[in-house]
Structures are given as structure tokens and as C-alpha cells.
Amino acid sequence: MLTINGITVRLGGRAILERATASLPAKSRVGLIGRNGAGKSTLMKVMIGQLEADEGSIDMPRKTRVGYIAQEAPNGTATPFDTVLAADTERAELLAASETEQDPDKLGDIHERLIAIDAYTAPARAARILIGLGFDEEMQAQPLDSFSGGWKMRVALAALLFSEPDLLLLDEPSNHLDLEATLWLENFLRAYPGQLVVISHERDLLNNVVDNILHLEGGKVMLYAGGYDAFERQRAERAAQLAAAKASQDAQRAKLQDYVARNSARASTAKQAQSRAKMLARMQPIAALAEDQTLAFDFPSPDELKPPLITLDLASVGYADKPVLQRLNLRIDPDDRIALLGRNGNGKTTLARLLAAQLAPMAGAMAASGKMRVGYFTQYQVEELDGSDTPLAHMTRVMEGKTQGAVRAQLGRFGFSGNKAVTQVAKLSGGERARLALALITRDAPHLLILDEPTNHLDVDAREALVQALNGFEGAVVLVSHDRHMLELTADRLVLVDDGTAREYDGSMDDYVDMILGKGPQKDRVSKADKKEDRKAAAAAREAAAKIKKDVSDAEADLAKYEVVLSAIDRAMFDPQGAASEYKGLTMSELSQRRGKIVAAQEAAEARWVAASEALEAFEKAAA
């Protein structure tokens, strides 16, 4: 059992956490979620003792071994393999002692302990973890200093997983991983024997690995049973309950205020009025769940171009006369949605740069429509934004010659209106900066969007907004992402970048996942038949399923809303003095008419819910 007891943390005079309290069951797998900047990493730092809380405490069983990745990546001449093995400090100490111990009894105890902790199978376990995170045998033997920062962080993650702490704390572990390593990590964590707390915005990981969601909002935490989908359902139900409770309290507050106003001056009722005034003062307002209206955004629609946009014919591409990819045959049409699959280092970014005309083909041919505009997103663009400038200044600079109205309209598409447009970039969250980068690259309504890991700085809600924006975009999309949920909802063509080339993957995302996890045959050969119609049919099926689910969700939201309105009308009919402001002064006939309309709307919503639920059940049965 891990208990969070009234944790309060203030940074810069602002309360990041305010009396946050929760009890996490023993051996639980907890997903710690919340909007960017909500305080998730702060709470995790308090858990490991890296940050001292202003108030409250973290309680856990004595001698609990806590594991957490340090912010600094490992460096030096040691190899990834040696670094991972060294993470099991007890094993390393026992092996060293076994080399020098002379006492037979003590030496026997050492060897018994080594056997108990599976010390002799450790090299094989270390190698398996490193392979799962993308290190082949050759890479495992190279010095750490030969790797980039992202690969060094993978070594740090491998070392932490190998050490197998009682309490494993992970902060966005998939940020430095590709899709293949993310799938392996998800599979590994599902079987992890200890307690797990993971900060993640990966919907699939949160659904497949965790059994509890700890939601952080407004400095408070609330624990929900189940994965992310279960959390969303419970939160929607809680929102409806809060709305009803708030409407009831507002009506009660109005009634008390009216009584106090009418009776305070009369001696015979002054005490009763004073009593009600005290009741008003003690009444804690019920706040409705906040919704961020700036999350939704959309991409501008390009003008039409005839297909194809791009054609590659036995093209090669690389750096410094050394090809990375060869024999490339690929056609991209204006309505294509393509996901590039393959491990990091195989050439996905190289192919993306070729399609974006940042690299020229070294051999073969590449034909592109002369009128085509390309929007190319990379993490570097987010990191290179000038922190001292504002979104308005950035957009004005790249839209030189455009009117302020056009500049602000493009910013408004991505949620940067009003004060947000003139807020310094340094004060924006990581997700807001990513959204600004997307706004900048789409300023001229590109025909082709190329997005290389666009979700690293986005929370779950922002990722869902990006999925909706991509599905509403009328141009072509090429996507590189480790977020399987996003790929499944947006891509209708899969291209595998592997073995020095890129080719159509003849299979679904589920097939690819099974292949990566060793559960199915490799389906990476070019299909001889034209699979485009099949891919479009699959995409249409996904879109249909998403629409049905949305219909169910919308009907449920309408039912909850109508229940709140009916409650308010009923109160107005039977207690006119306590009526909400919008119903005061209405006659009984007017209230009855309004009630009749709401009841009719409620019945229609219920019919929609029944129809949509039956359709969803039938769709899921057919898909199974």
C-alpha cells in the first residue's frame, strides 16, 4: 500500500499540489494522468524524495526499493550491456565478494544468495531487455558515448527495468521509444511483479497495463478503478452528477439569499435570517468539471491537386554519398493516410525528409507535383521556438505580407486567441508549443502533412484533438509515431521501413503488433494485389466505429444534461422562490411547456442511445 497523505507543494508562490490524498493498493499498476503542467512529475518527485513537500507525507512499507530514472542519461565508455548489469548492485557486490572471500561458510552463503536472486541468469535477462528496447548484439557492446541522448535514455530505462524495484516509477517512458520498443515495453510492464506508477499519455498502455488511474487536476488527485477507457466513462458520469448537484445547490443558495434579503430587517425573523446567512457562508460551492475549449483545433484545407502528389521510382536517399534507403517505389495520392513503421535508425526520418524535399534522391527518380505544398513537423521545430517571442510574433514573421486578421485567424485555428496569442512561448506548456509548431507549418494550407513523432509533448486529450484534426484534414498525411492508438485511427496505409528500403506492409496494425511481439508471421512483403480498396474499407470501418461510439457518448451526455434541466424545472414548479434565475417569473403553464419539450428531447435522446448502443454491439460482434 502506498499512501499519499495531504501532499502540498508550492513552487514560485503557486500551489502545484494542494492537500493531494490517495491510497494506492499493494501491487497495483497505476497510471498517473493529468493535463500538461498539472503537477504529475512534481508528485512523482515527492514519491522518490527528490522534492520535499511543504505539507503532508508519502507512506509506504519499510525497506521498499523504489526505482526511478534519473534526468541525466548515463555516459562514459561502459557499454549498455555492462551498464544494465551493474544496475543490480546486490548481484555486483556478491560477485565481487565471491572472488575474495576465504571463509567457506560465508562463501556458501554468498553463492546461496546469488542463486536466490537469479544472478547467473542475469546476463541473459539484461540482453533480452536491451533487445526489446532496440539494442542489437553489436549495439550492446558499443560505448555509451557513441549513442545519442535518446538512446542513452533507453539504456537508463533498461537498467531500471533490470533492477526490478518493489515500486517502479516511470515518467513518460515511451517518449524516447519507437512504436516497436513501446509495444515491447507495454508487454514487459504487463507482467511486472512489483507495484507500478507510470506517467503516460499513451492510451493503449493505460488500457492494457494499468488497473487504476490516478487523475491529477487542480492540485487534487482522485483514484479511478480500471484503465483509461474506464476512467473516461466514470469521469463522464461524475461530470453529470456534479452538474446536477451544482444546479441543486445554486437553487438552494438563491432561496437562502432571497430569504435573508427579505427578512433581515424584520425583528421577528432576524434570527432566522441570520441563521440562514451563516448557512450561506458555510456552503462550499460545487464547481463543475472544467473543460479546455482551446484543445480542439483544425488544419486548413488545401486547394485540389490531381494525383499523384509524389512518385518514387527506384529512388535512393542518404547522407554524404552513403545511401540509407534504396530501391524505393512509392506513390502518394491527395487522399492517402500513410503510417511509416520500423525501428528507430531504420530510416523513417530519412524517408520523411526525402518526401519533404529536404533531401534529394541520390539515384533513381522522384516526381512531385509542382504546385504541391508540404507541411513538415519534427520535434526540433518545437525545441527551436524562441521562448522570448509570442505566438503572434512567430506567426507574423512566417506569414510576412499577410494581414493581421489572417495571422490571427491561423492562430485561432489552433487555440491561440486572445491573451494566448501574446503569451511568451517560454510560458506555454510543451503541448501548447507543439500546437504552435503545427500552426506554423500549416500556415499555407499544405497538400501533404508529414508528422514525425507529433505526440511527444501532448497529453491524452490533446492527442485525441490531433486525431480528430487529422481525420478532418482534406490533404494527404504521412505519419511517424509510437502512439498505436493514433496510427489505428488515422492511417489506412502501412509502409514498413526496414532492411534498407521501404515497402507496403501487407497486414493490419494488429498483425504488425503480433509480428513485433513474436505472436504471428512476418507480413512485410509487398502485396502483389492492389490493396488500396481494402485499406480504404478498413479506414471506413474504423471511421464508422468511431462515429457510432461518438453517437453513444453524445446521447449519454444529452441524457445527463436533460436530467439536470428537468430537475431545475421541477424545482421551479414546486418551489418558485428557490427557482434558478432563468425560470423565475415564468408561469406554471410556461414551465409545463418547457418541461414537455425537455421530456420529448430526453425521449429522443434515449431512443438515439438505444439505437447507437445496439448498432455498436452489432458492429463489435461483426468485427469479432
N, C-alpha and C positions, 0 to 999 in steps of 0.2 A: 504494500500500500504506500503510495506517495501522496502526501497531503500538502496542499498549498493553503497556508493559513493567513488570510488577510494581507497579502503582499501589496505594499505601496512603494512605488518608485517614482521619484521626481527628478527630471532632468531639465536643466535650464529654467527652473521655476514652474515647469509644466508637469502635471501628473500623467505619467505614461501608463502606470498601473495604479489602481485605486481600490485597495482592500479586495483584491482578487482572491477568491476562495474556491477550492475544488478538491475532491478526493478521487485519486486515480486508482482503480482496483489493481491488486497484485497481478503481475504477469500480463497486464493489459497492453494493448497496442493502440496508442493514442495519436490521432492526427491533430496537431495544434494549428488552427487556421484563423484567419482574420485578414482584413484589408491591409495593404501595404502601409507601414507606419503605425499599425495598431499596437505594437509592443511585443510581438511574438519572440523575436530574438532577445529582447530585454528580459522576458520571463525565463527563457532558457538559460541565459547567463546567470540569473539568480539561482536557478536549479543547480548549476555546477559550482557556485560560489565565486564566479568571476566578477560578479557585481553584487554589492551589498544593498539589501532593501532598506528603505527608510523606515518601514514598519512591516511587521509580520515575519513569517518564517516558512521554511520548507522542511517537512519532516519525512524521513524515510528510514527503513530498518538500518540498524548499525552494521557497519562493515560492507555496506552496499558499494560495489565497484561501479563507478559512473564513467561512461565513455563519451567523449565529445571531440570533434575535430577542431584543432587549433586554427586560428585565422591564417597563420603563416604556414605556407607549404614547406615540406621537407626539402632540404638542399644538401649538396655535398657530392662526394664521389661514391657513396654507398649505392648499391643497386636497389631497385624496387623490391626484389625478392628478399634481400638482406634486411631492408627497412621493415618489411612486413613481419618477418620472423622475429626481429628484435622487439616488436610491439608486445609480445608475450614475455614480459620481464621476468616472471617467475620461472618460466622454462629456461630463459637465458642464464639466470643466476644458478639454477640447479645444474645445468650442463657445465657451467664453469666450475662449480663446486665439485662435480663428479671427477673432474680432471686432477684435482689437487687433494681431495680427501683421502686420508690414510686409514682412518678408523673403519673397519669392516662393517660394524653395526650402523654407523652413520651413513656409510656409502650405500648400504642396503636400503635404509630409509629414503635416501635421495632417489634411488632407482625405482622404489615403490611409488614415490610421488610423481616421478616422470611418467610412469605407466598410467597412473590415475588421471593425469591431465592430458593424456594422448600426445605426449611430447614427440614421440617417434613418428607419428603421422603428420606432424605439423608442417614439414616441407611440402607435402602433397596438398594439404589444405590451403597453405599460402599460395601455391601455384594455381589452384582452382579459382581462388578469389581473384587473383590478378588476371587470369584468363577471362573470367566473367566480366571484368571491368575493362577489357580491351587490350591487355598486355600479352603479346605472344611470347614464346620462349626467348627469342632474341632480345625483345624489349625488356624483359625481366632482368637481363644481365647487363644492361647499359647503365652508366652512372646517372644519378638523379639530375645532375646539372645539364644533361643533354636534352632534358624534356622541357616543354613549355609549362607555364603556370597551371593551365587546366589539367595536364597530365600529372603534374606533381600533386594536385589536389586529389586525383584519383588514387594515387599511392597512399595519401593520408587516409582516405576513406577505406582502402583495402586493409591498412594497418589497424584501423579502429574495428572493422568487422572481424578481423582475425583475432583480436584480443578478447572478444566475446564478453563485454562487461555485463554486469547484472542489470544495469539501466543504460540503455543505448539512446543517446540524444543526437538527432540528426537535423541540421538546419539546411533546408533546400538541397538535399544530397544529389539531386539529378541535374543541377544547374551546369555542371561540367561534364555531363554524360551525353552520349548519343542515344538514340532510341534503343539500340541493341543492348547497351550496358544498362539502360534504365529498366528494360524488361528483365534482365538477369537480376538486378538489384531487387526488384519487386518480388521475384521468385525467392530470392535469398531471405528477404525480410519476412516473408510469409511463414517461413519455417524457423525464424529466430527464437531461441529458447528463453531469452530474458524479457524484461519489460522494455517497451519501445515508446519514445515520444519523438515524433517527426514533424517538423515544419515543412509543409509541402503544398504546392498548388496543382499537383498532378491528380486529376480526378480519378484516373484509373488506379493509381497507387492508393489513394484514400479509400476507394471502394474495395479493393482486393486485399489490402494488407491490414488496415486498422479495424478495430472493433469498437472504438469510441472516438468521438470528435469533441475536442475542447475548443470552443469558439471564443475568441477574444474580441471584444467590442466595447468601446467607451471605457477602457480601463478595467472592465469586469470580465470574468470568464464563466462560461456555462458548459457543462458536460452533457453531451447527447450520446445515446447508445446507438451503435451501428456505424456504417461507413458514410461517405459523403452524400449519397442519394437519400439515405435515411435522414440525415441531418437536414437536408433541404426540405423534406416533407414535414418534419417536426417543426422546423422554423416557420414554415408557411402556416401551420396550424396555430403556432404561438402568436404569430402576427395577427391572425384573425381574432384570437381570444383577447389580445391586448387592445385591438381596435374596439371590440365590444365593451371591454372593461373601461376603456377611456371614455367612450360615449356615455356609459352609465355614470361614471364619476363626474363628467362635465355637467350632466343633468342635475346630479345631486349638489354639486358646487353652486350651480346657478340658483337652485332652490334655496340653499342656505344663505347665499348673498342677498337674495330678494327678501328673505325673512329679516335678516339683520338690518337691511336698509329701511324696511317698513316699521320695525318695532323697537329700534334702539332708543328713540326719543320718548317712548311711552313708558311711564313708570311701572305700569302693571306687567309689561312684557320685557322690560330692560334686562332682567337677569337671564331670561330665556334667550334673548338676542345675544347677550354677552357669551353665554354658553356655546351658542352656535358659531359665534365669531372665533372662539378658541378651537372649536372643532375644525373650522376652515383653516386656521393657522397650522394645525397639526396634520392636515390632509396632504399626503405626499402625492404630487401629480404623477399620473401614469403617462409615460412617454411612448408614443407609437414607435415602432421599429423604423429607423432611418433608412432611406433608400438614396443611393448616389445617382442622381439623374445625369451626371456627366459621363457615366460609364458607357452609355450607348454612343456609337459613332458609326460613320459610314464612309465608304470610298466613293469619290466622284466617278461618274460613268463616262467612259471614253466614247469617241465617235467610232462608227463601224469601220472595220477593215476587212478586206477579203482574205480568206485563208489561203495559204498558211502564214503565220506570223514569222516563224523561223523554221528552217530546214537544215539539218546537219547531214552531210554525205561523206562517210568515212573520214570524219574530221579527227584531228589530234590536237591536244592542248596541254600546256605545261609551263615550265619556268626555265629560263636560261638554257634553252635548246634541249631540255630534258623533258620528254613527254610524261605527263601523269596519266592521261586518258587517251586511248587510241580507238580507232575503228568505231567512231561514234555515228550512229544513224538514228536521228530523232526528228520528229515533226511536231510542232506546237501550233495548234489552231486557236482562234479567238475565244472559244468556249471551254478550253481544256483546264482541268484541275489536276496538277501533277504533283505527287509527293516523291522526293528523292530519298531512297532508302540506302543503307550501308553504313558501316562503322566509320567513326571519325578517322581521318587520314586516308580514306579510300578515294577521295577526290570530289565529294559532293560540292564543296565550296568552289573548287576549281571549275566544275561544270557550270555552276551558277554564275561565276564571273565571266565565263565564255558567253553564256546566254545574255548577260547584261552588257556585252561588248567591252568589258574591262580587260579581257584577254583576247588576242587574235588567234585564230587557228594556225597551228604550226604546219599542218598538212591537211589534205582533203579540202572540202568546201563547206562554207556556212553562208546561207542566203537568208536575209532578213528583210521584211517589208520596210521600204524607205520612209514611210510615214509613221512607223511604229514608235511609240514612246514607252520607256521601261522605267518602272519604279523598283529600286533595289534596296532592300533593308538588310543591315548587318548590325551586330552588337557594337561594332566600332563607332557607328554613327551616333548611338546613344551616349557612349563614353566621351565622344569628341564635342558634344554640345557645350557651348560657352556658358558656364554657370552664372556669370555676371549679367548675361543678357536675359531678355524676356522672350516668351513665345512670339509675341508681336514683333519684336526686333528681328528674331530669326526668320520669321515668315516674310517680313517686309524686305529683307535682304535677298532672299531667294526668289521672290516674286517682284523683282525690280520692274518698275514701269506699270505695275497694276495699281488699281485704286485701293484706298484703304478699305472700302466696302468689300472688295474681292478678297483682300488679305484676311479680313476678319471673318468673312464667310467660310473660308477654308479652315481657319482655326476653330470656328464654331462647329464644324462637322465633327471635330474630334474632342469636343467638350471644353475648349479653351475660349470661353466667352466671359465678358465682364472682367472682374478682377483677376481671374485666372490667366487672361491674356497678357497681363502686365506684371505677373509674379516672376521674380527671378528664378531661372532654371534650377539654380542650386537649392532652392526651397521646394522644388517639386519632388514627388516620390519617384522611385525607379519606374513604376508603371506609367506615371504621367510623362516622364521623359521619353519612354518608349513610344507612347502615343504621339508625342510631339514629333519624334523622328518619322513615324508613319505619315503624319500630316505633311511633313516637309517633302517626302519622296513622292507623294501623290498629288502634289500641287497642280500638275499639268494634266491630270486625268490620264494616267498611263494605260496602255492597252495590255501590258504584261506586268504583273506584280511578281517579284522574286523575293521571297522572305526567308532569310537564313536565321533560324532559331529566334523567332519574334516573341516567344513567350517567357523568356528567362526572367524578366522583371515584372511580369503580370500576375496578379492574384487570380483566383478561380473565376470570380465574376468578370474580371477584365478579359480573361481568356475566352469566356463564353461570348462576350461582346465582340471579340475579334472573329470568332467562328461565324457569328451572325453577319458581321460586316463582310467577310469573305464570301459567304453564301449569297449575299445580296449584290456583290460586285459583278459587273457585266463584262469584265475583261477576263484574260487568262491568268492563272496562278501557278507558280512553281514554288513549292514549299519544302523547306528542310526543318524538321522539328523532332524533338524527342517526346512530344506530347501526343500519345497514341489517340486520345480522345479527339483532339483537333484533326489529326490526319483522317480518322474514320469518318468524321462529319463533313470534311471539305474535299477530300481527294477522290477522284474517280479513275485516275491512272497512277500506277505504281511503277517507278523506274528504279532498278537496283544498280547502284554504283559499286562495282566490285571487280577484282581481277584486272584492273587497268582499263576498264571500259564501262559503259552504261547500257542497259538493255531493259526492255519491258519485263516486268515481273508478272508471270502468268499465275496469279493467285490473289487471294484476298489478304487483308491485314491480318485476319485470324490465321491464315496459312503461314504468313511470314512470321508471326509471333511463335507459332508452333515450331517452325523451322529453326528459329533462333534458340528456343529452349530445348531443341532436340526431340520434339514430340511428333515431328512429321517429316515427310520427304522434302528435299530441296526442290523448289519450283522456280528456279531462276533462269530457265531457258527462254529464249524468245519464242513466243507463240507463233505457230505457223498460220493460224487462222486470224482473222481480223476480230480482235476482242473489244473494239471500241463500243459497239452496241451493248455488249454485256456489261461493260464498265458503266455506261450511261444508265442502264437498267438498275444496276446496283446503287448508283448515286441517287436515282429517282426513288428507290425503295427506302434509302436512308432518309431522304428528304420527307417522304410520306410518313415514315415512323416519327420523325421529329415533329411534323405538323400535328399528328394525332396526339402525341404527348403534350404538345402545347395546348391543343383543344381541351384536353382533360384538365390541365393546370389552370387555364383561363376560366373554365366553368367552375372549378373549385373556388377560385378567387372571387368570382361573381357571387357564388352562393354565400360565401363568408361576408361579402360586402352587403348583400341584400338582408342578411340576418341582422347585421348591425343597424341598418336603416329601419327595418321593421321594429326592432326593439325601441329605437328612438321615437317612432311614430306612435307605438303603443303607449309609451310613457306620456307623450303629449296628449293622447286621448283621455287617459285616466288621471293624469296629474298635470293640468295645463300650466300651473305655476312652475313646475320643475322641467318644463319642455326646453329642448335645445333651442337656441336663438332662431334658427331657420324655420321652426314650427310654431313659434309664439305668435299669437294673434290670428292663427288660422281657425276657421270654424270646424265643427265636428264633421260637417259634410265634406269640406275641403280635405281634411285629414283622411277621411274614409276613401275619397277618390285617389289620393296619393297612395294609400295603403293597397288599394285594389291594383293599381299599376305595378307596385313593387312585387305583390304576390304573383301577378301574371308573369313579370320578368323572372321571378325566382323559379316559377314552374318551368319556364322556357329554359332557364339555365340548368335546372335539374334534368330536363329531357336531353339537353346537349351533353351533359356529363354522362348520362346513362349510355347514349349513343356512342360517344367518344370512347368510353371505357370498354364497351362491347367490341368496338372496332379495334382498339388496341389489343384486347385479349385475342381476337381472331387473327390479327396481324402477327402477334408473337407466336401463336400456335403454328401458323403457316410457315414462319421463318424457321421454327424448330424442326 
